[in-house]
């Protein structure tokens, strides 16, 4: 059976990709197909999330084995088979391609094509340019400028550690004071 996924971004208007992949493929193979069809480097640690109809994250499929609570199923991309976790059409997924900045692609299984197989995944439709894989330094500089973070962010540049006595903060705490009732 062939799974037909559509991939969109909330960052770029008029962007979509359609990926056909065998239902017995792994999430890792889907991950590689996504990278190939958008032209991203394979140097990040992405995750998939199976979502409910309101795009709320439910089940995570990670690139590597994660130490998790034994009550939580831990799915790893190279072992998780698409058909085992996606039983029906209209399944929504989120593919987190930039974990640090929480940037994602929204995906949906739009069709299941029965009695057919495909040897390797392929991108069957490519519309528009994908968002940049990495946020540009200009973006980070703009945020820094808005926050007015400079070299004196952590305090005055005239800080002198000799202003404190050898015992620490004795000027602030009188010997014998008990602060245990304060907490």
FIKOLZA-1660 file (N, C-alpha, C; in steps of 0.1 Angstrom, whole numbers, plus 5000, padded with zeros to 4 digits):
% residues 183
   i   px   py   pz ch aa at
   1 5009 4988 5000  A  X  N
   1 5000 5000 5000  A  X CA
   1 5009 5012 5000  A  X  C
   2 5005 5023 4993  A  X  N
   2 5012 5035 4993  A  X CA
   2 5005 5046 5002  A  X  C
   3 5013 5052 5010  A  X  N
   3 5008 5064 5018  A  X CA
   3 5011 5077 5010  A  X  C
   4 5001 5085 5009  A  X  N
   4 5003 5098 5002  A  X CA
   4 5002 5109 5012  A  X  C
   5 5013 5116 5015  A  X  N
   5 5013 5126 5025  A  X CA
   5 5014 5140 5019  A  X  C
   6 5008 5150 5025  A  X  N
   6 5010 5164 5021  A  X CA
   6 5017 5171 5032  A  X  C
   7 5026 5180 5029  A  X  N
   7 5035 5186 5038  A  X CA
   7 5033 5201 5036  A  X  C
   8 5030 5209 5046  A  X  N
   8 5029 5224 5045  A  X CA
   8 5037 5230 5056  A  X  C
   9 5038 5244 5055  A  X  N
   9 5045 5251 5065  A  X CA
   9 5037 5264 5069  A  X  C
  10 5037 5267 5082  A  X  N
  10 5030 5280 5085  A  X CA
  10 5039 5292 5084  A  X  C
  11 5051 5290 5080  A  X  N
  11 5061 5301 5078  A  X CA
  11 5061 5307 5064  A  X  C
  12 5057 5298 5054  A  X  N
  12 5058 5302 5040  A  X CA
  12 5045 5300 5033  A  X  C
  13 5039 5310 5027  A  X  N
  13 5027 5309 5020  A  X CA
  13 5030 5302 5007  A  X  C
  14 5020 5294 5002  A  X  N
  14 5022 5288 4989  A  X CA
  14 5033 5278 4988  A  X  C
  15 5035 5271 4999  A  X  N
  15 5045 5260 5000  A  X CA
  15 5038 5247 5003  A  X  C
  16 5041 5237 4995  A  X  N
  16 5036 5223 4998  A  X CA
  16 5044 5213 4991  A  X  C
  17 5045 5201 4997  A  X  N
  17 5051 5190 4991  A  X CA
  17 5042 5178 4992  A  X  C
  18 5042 5169 4983  A  X  N
  18 5034 5157 4983  A  X CA
  18 5044 5146 4982  A  X  C
  19 5044 5136 4992  A  X  N
  19 5053 5125 4993  A  X CA
  19 5046 5112 4992  A  X  C
  20 5050 5103 4983  A  X  N
  20 5044 5090 4983  A  X CA
  20 5055 5081 4989  A  X  C
  21 5050 5072 4998  A  X  N
  21 5059 5063 5004  A  X CA
  21 5052 5050 5007  A  X  C
  22 5059 5039 5007  A  X  N
  22 5053 5026 5010  A  X CA
  22 5049 5025 5025  A  X  C
  23 5037 5020 5027  A  X  N
  23 5032 5019 5041  A  X CA
  23 5040 5011 5051  A  X  C
  24 5049 5002 5045  A  X  N
  24 5057 4994 5054  A  X CA
  24 5071 5000 5056  A  X  C
  25 5073 5013 5051  A  X  N
  25 5085 5020 5054  A  X CA
  25 5085 5025 5068  A  X  C
  26 5097 5029 5072  A  X  N
  26 5099 5034 5086  A  X CA
  26 5097 5049 5086  A  X  C
  27 5096 5055 5098  A  X  N
  27 5095 5069 5099  A  X CA
  27 5109 5075 5095  A  X  C
  28 5120 5068 5097  A  X  N
  28 5133 5073 5093  A  X CA
  28 5133 5075 5078  A  X  C
  29 5127 5065 5070  A  X  N
  29 5127 5067 5056  A  X CA
  29 5118 5079 5052  A  X  C
  30 5107 5081 5059  A  X  N
  30 5099 5093 5057  A  X CA
  30 5107 5106 5060  A  X  C
  31 5114 5106 5071  A  X  N
  31 5123 5117 5075  A  X CA
  31 5133 5120 5064  A  X  C
  32 5139 5110 5058  A  X  N
  32 5149 5112 5048  A  X CA
  32 5142 5117 5035  A  X  C
  33 5130 5113 5032  A  X  N
  33 5123 5117 5020  A  X CA
  33 5119 5132 5022  A  X  C
  34 5116 5136 5034  A  X  N
  34 5112 5150 5036  A  X CA
  34 5125 5159 5034  A  X  C
  35 5136 5155 5040  A  X  N
  35 5148 5163 5038  A  X CA
  35 5152 5164 5024  A  X  C
  36 5151 5153 5016  A  X  N
  36 5154 5153 5002  A  X CA
  36 5145 5163 4994  A  X  C
  37 5132 5162 4997  A  X  N
  37 5123 5170 4989  A  X CA
  37 5123 5185 4992  A  X  C
  38 5128 5189 5004  A  X  N
  38 5129 5203 5007  A  X CA
  38 5144 5208 5006  A  X  C
  39 5153 5199 5004  A  X  N
  39 5167 5203 5003  A  X CA
  39 5174 5207 5015  A  X  C
  40 5170 5200 5027  A  X  N
  40 5177 5203 5039  A  X CA
  40 5188 5194 5042  A  X  C
  41 5198 5198 5049  A  X  N
  41 5209 5190 5054  A  X CA
  41 5204 5180 5065  A  X  C
  42 5211 5169 5066  A  X  N
  42 5207 5159 5076  A  X CA
  42 5216 5160 5088  A  X  C
  43 5216 5172 5094  A  X  N
  43 5224 5174 5106  A  X CA
  43 5217 5179 5118  A  X  C
  44 5204 5177 5119  A  X  N
  44 5196 5181 5130  A  X CA
  44 5190 5168 5137  A  X  C
  45 5184 5170 5148  A  X  N
  45 5177 5159 5155  A  X CA
  45 5162 5162 5155  A  X  C
  46 5155 5158 5145  A  X  N
  46 5141 5160 5144  A  X CA
  46 5133 5150 5151  A  X  C
  47 5120 5153 5151  A  X  N
  47 5110 5143 5157  A  X CA
  47 5097 5144 5149  A  X  C
  48 5090 5133 5149  A  X  N
  48 5076 5133 5144  A  X CA
  48 5067 5133 5156  A  X  C
  49 5055 5139 5155  A  X  N
  49 5044 5137 5165  A  X CA
  49 5032 5133 5157  A  X  C
  50 5025 5123 5162  A  X  N
  50 5012 5119 5157  A  X CA
  50 5003 5129 5165  A  X  C
  51 4993 5135 5158  A  X  N
  51 4984 5145 5164  A  X CA
  51 4970 5141 5163  A  X  C
  52 4962 5147 5171  A  X  N
  52 4947 5145 5170  A  X CA
  52 4942 5154 5159  A  X  C
  53 4929 5155 5157  A  X  N
  53 4923 5164 5147  A  X CA
  53 4925 5178 5150  A  X  C
  54 4929 5182 5162  A  X  N
  54 4931 5196 5165  A  X CA
  54 4946 5200 5165  A  X  C
  55 4954 5191 5160  A  X  N
  55 4969 5193 5159  A  X CA
  55 4975 5192 5172  A  X  C
  56 4969 5186 5182  A  X  N
  56 4976 5185 5195  A  X CA
  56 4985 5173 5195  A  X  C
  57 4997 5174 5200  A  X  N
  57 5007 5163 5199  A  X CA
  57 5003 5152 5208  A  X  C
  58 5004 5140 5203  A  X  N
  58 5001 5128 5212  A  X CA
  58 5013 5119 5213  A  X  C
  59 5017 5112 5202  A  X  N
  59 5028 5103 5203  A  X CA
  59 5040 5108 5196  A  X  C
  60 5051 5107 5202  A  X  N
  60 5064 5112 5196  A  X CA
  60 5072 5101 5191  A  X  C
  61 5078 5103 5179  A  X  N
  61 5087 5093 5173  A  X CA
  61 5100 5101 5171  A  X  C
  62 5110 5096 5178  A  X  N
  62 5123 5104 5179  A  X CA
  62 5134 5097 5170  A  X  C
  63 5144 5105 5167  A  X  N
  63 5155 5100 5159  A  X CA
  63 5163 5090 5166  A  X  C
  64 5165 5092 5179  A  X  N
  64 5173 5083 5188  A  X CA
  64 5165 5078 5199  A  X  C
  65 5169 5067 5205  A  X  N
  65 5163 5062 5217  A  X CA
  65 5165 5073 5228  A  X  C
  66 5154 5076 5235  A  X  N
  66 5154 5085 5246  A  X CA
  66 5151 5078 5259  A  X  C
  67 5158 5082 5270  A  X  N
  67 5154 5077 5283  A  X CA
  67 5142 5083 5288  A  X  C
  68 5131 5075 5288  A  X  N
  68 5118 5080 5292  A  X CA
  68 5112 5072 5303  A  X  C
  69 5102 5076 5309  A  X  N
  69 5094 5069 5319  A  X CA
  69 5090 5056 5313  A  X  C
  70 5090 5045 5321  A  X  N
  70 5086 5032 5315  A  X CA
  70 5071 5032 5312  A  X  C
  71 5063 5041 5317  A  X  N
  71 5049 5042 5313  A  X CA
  71 5046 5048 5300  A  X  C
  72 5056 5054 5294  A  X  N
  72 5055 5061 5281  A  X CA
  72 5062 5053 5270  A  X  C
  73 5054 5050 5259  A  X  N
  73 5060 5043 5248  A  X CA
  73 5070 5052 5242  A  X  C
  74 5082 5046 5238  A  X  N
  74 5093 5053 5232  A  X CA
  74 5094 5048 5218  A  X  C
  75 5091 5055 5208  A  X  N
  75 5092 5051 5194  A  X CA
  75 5104 5058 5188  A  X  C
  76 5111 5050 5180  A  X  N
  76 5123 5054 5174  A  X CA
  76 5121 5053 5159  A  X  C
  77 5125 5063 5151  A  X  N
  77 5122 5064 5137  A  X CA
  77 5126 5052 5129  A  X  C
  78 5138 5046 5131  A  X  N
  78 5143 5035 5123  A  X CA
  78 5136 5022 5126  A  X  C
  79 5128 5021 5137  A  X  N
  79 5122 5009 5141  A  X CA
  79 5106 5011 5139  A  X  C
  80 5101 5023 5139  A  X  N
  80 5087 5025 5138  A  X CA
  80 5082 5024 5124  A  X  C
  81 5073 5015 5121  A  X  N
  81 5067 5013 5108  A  X CA
  81 5055 5022 5106  A  X  C
  82 5054 5029 5095  A  X  N
  82 5043 5038 5093  A  X CA
  82 5030 5032 5095  A  X  C
  83 5027 5020 5089  A  X  N
  83 5014 5014 5089  A  X CA
  83 5010 5009 5104  A  X  C
  84 5020 5007 5112  A  X  N
  84 5017 5003 5126  A  X CA
  84 5012 5014 5134  A  X  C
  85 5016 5026 5131  A  X  N
  85 5012 5038 5139  A  X CA
  85 5002 5047 5132  A  X  C
  86 5000 5045 5119  A  X  N
  86 4991 5053 5112  A  X CA
  86 4981 5044 5105  A  X  C
  87 4970 5041 5112  A  X  N
  87 4960 5031 5106  A  X CA
  87 4950 5037 5096  A  X  C
  88 4948 5050 5096  A  X  N
  88 4937 5056 5088  A  X CA
  88 4942 5068 5081  A  X  C
  89 4934 5071 5070  A  X  N
  89 4936 5084 5063  A  X CA
  89 4933 5095 5072  A  X  C
  90 4937 5107 5068  A  X  N
  90 4935 5119 5075  A  X CA
  90 4943 5120 5088  A  X  C
  91 4952 5111 5091  A  X  N
  91 4961 5112 5103  A  X CA
  91 4969 5124 5101  A  X  C
  92 4970 5132 5112  A  X  N
  92 4978 5145 5112  A  X CA
  92 4991 5142 5119  A  X  C
  93 5002 5148 5114  A  X  N
  93 5015 5146 5120  A  X CA
  93 5022 5160 5120  A  X  C
  94 5031 5162 5129  A  X  N
  94 5039 5173 5129  A  X CA
  94 5054 5168 5128  A  X  C
  95 5061 5174 5119  A  X  N
  95 5075 5170 5118  A  X CA
  95 5084 5182 5123  A  X  C
  96 5090 5181 5134  A  X  N
  96 5098 5191 5140  A  X CA
  96 5112 5191 5133  A  X  C
  97 5115 5200 5125  A  X  N
  97 5128 5200 5118  A  X CA
  97 5138 5209 5125  A  X  C
  98 5134 5218 5133  A  X  N
  98 5143 5227 5140  A  X CA
  98 5138 5227 5155  A  X  C
  99 5144 5218 5162  A  X  N
  99 5139 5216 5176  A  X CA
  99 5142 5228 5185  A  X  C
 100 5154 5234 5183  A  X  N
 100 5158 5245 5191  A  X CA
 100 5148 5257 5190  A  X  C
 101 5143 5259 5178  A  X  N
 101 5134 5271 5176  A  X CA
 101 5119 5266 5174  A  X  C
 102 5117 5253 5176  A  X  N
 102 5103 5248 5175  A  X CA
 102 5097 5251 5161  A  X  C
 103 5104 5249 5151  A  X  N
 103 5099 5251 5137  A  X CA
 103 5095 5237 5131  A  X  C
 104 5084 5237 5125  A  X  N
 104 5077 5225 5121  A  X CA
 104 5072 5225 5107  A  X  C
 105 5069 5213 5102  A  X  N
 105 5060 5211 5090  A  X CA
 105 5048 5204 5095  A  X  C
 106 5037 5208 5090  A  X  N
 106 5024 5201 5093  A  X CA
 106 5022 5191 5081  A  X  C
 107 5018 5179 5085  A  X  N
 107 5016 5168 5075  A  X CA
 107 5003 5161 5078  A  X  C
 108 4997 5156 5067  A  X  N
 108 4985 5148 5068  A  X CA
 108 4986 5137 5058  A  X  C
 109 4981 5125 5062  A  X  N
 109 4980 5114 5053  A  X CA
 109 4967 5116 5045  A  X  C
 110 4968 5120 5032  A  X  N
 110 4956 5124 5025  A  X CA
 110 4950 5112 5017  A  X  C
 111 4958 5102 5015  A  X  N
 111 4953 5090 5007  A  X CA
 111 4961 5078 5010  A  X  C
 112 4954 5066 5010  A  X  N
 112 4960 5053 5011  A  X CA
 112 4957 5046 4998  A  X  C
 113 4967 5043 4990  A  X  N
 113 4965 5037 4977  A  X CA
 113 4967 5022 4979  A  X  C
 114 4956 5014 4979  A  X  N
 114 4957 5000 4981  A  X CA
 114 4962 4992 4969  A  X  C
 115 4968 4980 4971  A  X  N
 115 4972 4971 4961  A  X CA
 115 4983 4977 4952  A  X  C
 116 4991 4986 4957  A  X  N
 116 5002 4992 4950  A  X CA
 116 5013 4994 4960  A  X  C
 117 5025 4993 4955  A  X  N
 117 5037 4995 4963  A  X CA
 117 5046 5004 4956  A  X  C
 118 5055 5010 4963  A  X  N
 118 5066 5019 4957  A  X CA
 118 5079 5015 4963  A  X  C
 119 5089 5013 4955  A  X  N
 119 5102 5009 4960  A  X CA
 119 5109 5019 4969  A  X  C
 120 5109 5031 4965  A  X  N
 120 5115 5042 4972  A  X CA
 120 5106 5054 4973  A  X  C
 121 5106 5061 4984  A  X  N
 121 5098 5073 4985  A  X CA
 121 5101 5083 4974  A  X  C
 122 5090 5090 4970  A  X  N
 122 5093 5101 4960  A  X CA
 122 5084 5113 4963  A  X  C
 123 5089 5124 4959  A  X  N
 123 5081 5137 4960  A  X CA
 123 5074 5138 4946  A  X  C
 124 5061 5138 4947  A  X  N
 124 5053 5138 4935  A  X CA
 124 5047 5152 4932  A  X  C
 125 5048 5161 4941  A  X  N
 125 5044 5175 4939  A  X CA
 125 5052 5184 4947  A  X  C
 126 5057 5195 4941  A  X  N
 126 5066 5204 4948  A  X CA
 126 5061 5218 4944  A  X  C
 127 5055 5225 4954  A  X  N
 127 5050 5239 4951  A  X CA
 127 5057 5249 4961  A  X  C
 128 5063 5259 4955  A  X  N
 128 5069 5270 4963  A  X CA
 128 5082 5266 4970  A  X  C
 129 5088 5275 4976  A  X  N
 129 5101 5273 4983  A  X CA
 129 5099 5270 4998  A  X  C
 130 5106 5260 5003  A  X  N
 130 5104 5258 5017  A  X CA
 130 5110 5269 5026  A  X  C
 131 5107 5269 5039  A  X  N
 131 5113 5279 5047  A  X CA
 131 5128 5275 5049  A  X  C
 132 5136 5285 5052  A  X  N
 132 5150 5283 5054  A  X CA
 132 5152 5273 5065  A  X  C
 133 5161 5263 5064  A  X  N
 133 5163 5253 5074  A  X CA
 133 5168 5259 5087  A  X  C
 134 5176 5270 5087  A  X  N
 134 5181 5276 5098  A  X CA
 134 5177 5291 5098  A  X  C
 135 5174 5296 5110  A  X  N
 135 5171 5311 5111  A  X CA
 135 5184 5318 5109  A  X  C
 136 5183 5329 5101  A  X  N
 136 5195 5337 5098  A  X CA
 136 5200 5345 5110  A  X  C
 137 5213 5348 5110  A  X  N
 137 5219 5355 5121  A  X CA
 137 5212 5369 5122  A  X  C
 138 5208 5375 5111  A  X  N
 138 5201 5388 5112  A  X CA
 138 5189 5387 5121  A  X  C
 139 5181 5376 5120  A  X  N
 139 5170 5374 5128  A  X CA
 139 5173 5374 5143  A  X  C
 140 5184 5367 5147  A  X  N
 140 5189 5367 5160  A  X CA
 140 5194 5380 5165  A  X  C
 141 5201 5387 5156  A  X  N
 141 5205 5401 5159  A  X CA
 141 5194 5410 5161  A  X  C
 142 5183 5409 5154  A  X  N
 142 5171 5418 5155  A  X CA
 142 5165 5415 5169  A  X  C
 143 5164 5403 5173  A  X  N
 143 5159 5400 5186  A  X CA
 143 5168 5405 5197  A  X  C
 144 5181 5404 5196  A  X  N
 144 5190 5409 5206  A  X CA
 144 5189 5424 5207  A  X  C
 145 5188 5431 5195  A  X  N
 145 5186 5446 5195  A  X CA
 145 5173 5450 5202  A  X  C
 146 5163 5442 5200  A  X  N
 146 5150 5446 5206  A  X CA
 146 5151 5444 5221  A  X  C
 147 5159 5434 5226  A  X  N
 147 5160 5432 5240  A  X CA
 147 5170 5441 5247  A  X  C
 148 5178 5448 5238  A  X  N
 148 5189 5457 5243  A  X CA
 148 5199 5450 5252  A  X  C
 149 5203 5438 5247  A  X  N
 149 5213 5430 5255  A  X CA
 149 5226 5435 5250  A  X  C
 150 5234 5439 5259  A  X  N
 150 5248 5444 5255  A  X CA
 150 5258 5438 5264  A  X  C
 151 5270 5443 5264  A  X  N
 151 5281 5438 5272  A  X CA
 151 5278 5440 5287  A  X  C
 152 5269 5449 5291  A  X  N
 152 5267 5452 5305  A  X CA
 152 5254 5445 5309  A  X  C
 153 5249 5435 5301  A  X  N
 153 5236 5428 5305  A  X CA
 153 5236 5422 5319  A  X  C
 154 5248 5417 5323  A  X  N
 154 5248 5410 5336  A  X CA
 154 5252 5420 5347  A  X  C
 155 5254 5432 5345  A  X  N
 155 5257 5441 5355  A  X CA
 155 5267 5452 5350  A  X  C
 156 5270 5460 5359  A  X  N
 156 5279 5471 5355  A  X CA
 156 5293 5466 5351  A  X  C
 157 5299 5472 5342  A  X  N
 157 5313 5468 5338  A  X CA
 157 5323 5472 5348  A  X  C
 158 5319 5481 5358  A  X  N
 158 5329 5485 5368  A  X CA
 158 5328 5476 5380  A  X  C
 159 5323 5464 5379  A  X  N
 159 5322 5455 5390  A  X CA
 159 5336 5452 5396  A  X  C
 160 5337 5452 5409  A  X  N
 160 5350 5450 5415  A  X CA
 160 5348 5439 5426  A  X  C
 161 5353 5427 5424  A  X  N
 161 5351 5417 5434  A  X CA
 161 5358 5420 5448  A  X  C
 162 5367 5429 5448  A  X  N
 162 5373 5433 5461  A  X CA
 162 5364 5441 5470  A  X  C
 163 5352 5445 5465  A  X  N
 163 5343 5452 5473  A  X CA
 163 5336 5443 5483  A  X  C
 164 5337 5430 5481  A  X  N
 164 5332 5421 5491  A  X CA
 164 5343 5416 5501  A  X  C
 165 5339 5414 5513  A  X  N
 165 5349 5410 5523  A  X CA
 165 5352 5395 5521  A  X  C
 166 5362 5390 5528  A  X  N
 166 5367 5377 5526  A  X CA
 166 5356 5366 5530  A  X  C
 167 5348 5370 5539  A  X  N
 167 5338 5360 5544  A  X CA
 167 5326 5360 5535  A  X  C
 168 5325 5368 5525  A  X  N
 168 5313 5367 5516  A  X CA
 168 5304 5379 5518  A  X  C
 169 5293 5377 5523  A  X  N
 169 5282 5387 5524  A  X CA
 169 5280 5391 5538  A  X  C
 170 5290 5392 5546  A  X  N
 170 5288 5395 5560  A  X CA
 170 5281 5409 5563  A  X  C
 171 5283 5418 5553  A  X  N
 171 5276 5431 5555  A  X CA
 171 5261 5429 5555  A  X  C
 172 5256 5419 5549  A  X  N
 172 5242 5417 5547  A  X CA
 172 5236 5407 5557  A  X  C
 173 5244 5399 5563  A  X  N
 173 5238 5389 5573  A  X CA
 173 5246 5391 5586  A  X  C
 174 5239 5394 5597  A  X  N
 174 5245 5395 5610  A  X CA
 174 5247 5381 5616  A  X  C
 175 5258 5379 5622  A  X  N
 175 5262 5366 5627  A  X CA
 175 5251 5362 5637  A  X  C
 176 5247 5349 5637  A  X  N
 176 5237 5344 5646  A  X CA
 176 5223 5346 5642  A  X  C
 177 5220 5353 5631  A  X  N
 177 5206 5354 5626  A  X CA
 177 5202 5340 5620  A  X  C
 178 5189 5337 5623  A  X  N
 178 5183 5324 5619  A  X CA
 178 5172 5328 5609  A  X  C
 179 5174 5323 5596  A  X  N
 179 5164 5326 5586  A  X CA
 179 5156 5313 5583  A  X  C
 180 5156 5303 5591  A  X  N
 180 5149 5290 5588  A  X CA
 180 5134 5292 5589  A  X  C
 181 5129 5302 5597  A  X  N
 181 5115 5305 5597  A  X CA
 181 5110 5312 5585  A  X  C
 182 5119 5318 5577  A  X  N
 182 5115 5325 5565  A  X CA
 182 5110 5317 5554  A  X  C
 183 5114 5304 5554  A  X  N
 183 5111 5296 5542  A  X CA
 183 5100 5286 5544  A  X  C
% end
